[in-house]
């Protein structure tokens, strides 16, 4: 399970600063600061619900308005759909909605807890974790709710899946070899799993970069949670956040030039954005409430 640190932050790009630093994403459909590029979860209006905002922190809009807990939003690759988890039906289920919050519908419809959705790069499948067979394992499902398939089978909990850009592999985390969680790589075709981190610390929330060259993750190996990157084979593990506060739940932008994350460096959970190399870290939410679980397109 994700260790919820008190107050974690995420950053979105301020247009003038990003342009000056040469880091604004300037090709493809997700380019401007004047469109909702960032999804996040907040309890600023009561229960935890899902919001969108521009990458400079403006234009905050509430997308879900239930009295239940809606969390863990994930953009589809084309930016038209959002997968998320909700307990509005009594247990955690995977839902899908349009980018504007319309057409919210339950995809998994299972009495177990289904959590942590992630779209495949082609938008044809959603990976998620579920305890429907006892403990948490990694599954995939079609966006219409058909074709649910279990990918992992281990006595420990596996969670937080992220697809490789070629859709042949999935990274996830779980306490397979110790009390603490590590990052693992699943080769889907070979049905083979490889351990990428071995540190005796908590290694969590991995995500593959869009160019397939890096995996970003959070770890407390330095005493506090920090954002690290590594190669897909587990080499070159590097701290890119370098802040004494808690930084967690990183998410690559669609072009791979930026990473959003949650941080407690200003006293409570806020959303930040930084360049992929850790430079130009900037805060994009400023609210006394809990802001967390960003997704950046």
Secondary structure, DSSP 4 states (H G I P E B T S, - for coil): -----SS-------HHHHHHHT-S--SSS---TTSEEEEEEE-TTSS-EEEEEETTS---EE----SS-EEEEEE-TTSSEEEEEE-TTSS-EEEEEETTS-S-EES---SS-EEEEEE-TTSS-EEEEE-TTSS-EEEEE-TTS---EE----SS--EEEEE-TTSSEEEEEE-SSSSS-EEEEEETTTTEEEE---SSS-EEEEEE-TTSS-EEEEE-TTSS-EEEEE-TTS-S-EESS--SS-EEEEEE-TTSSEEEEEE-TTSS-EEEEEETTS-S-EE----SS-EEEEEE-
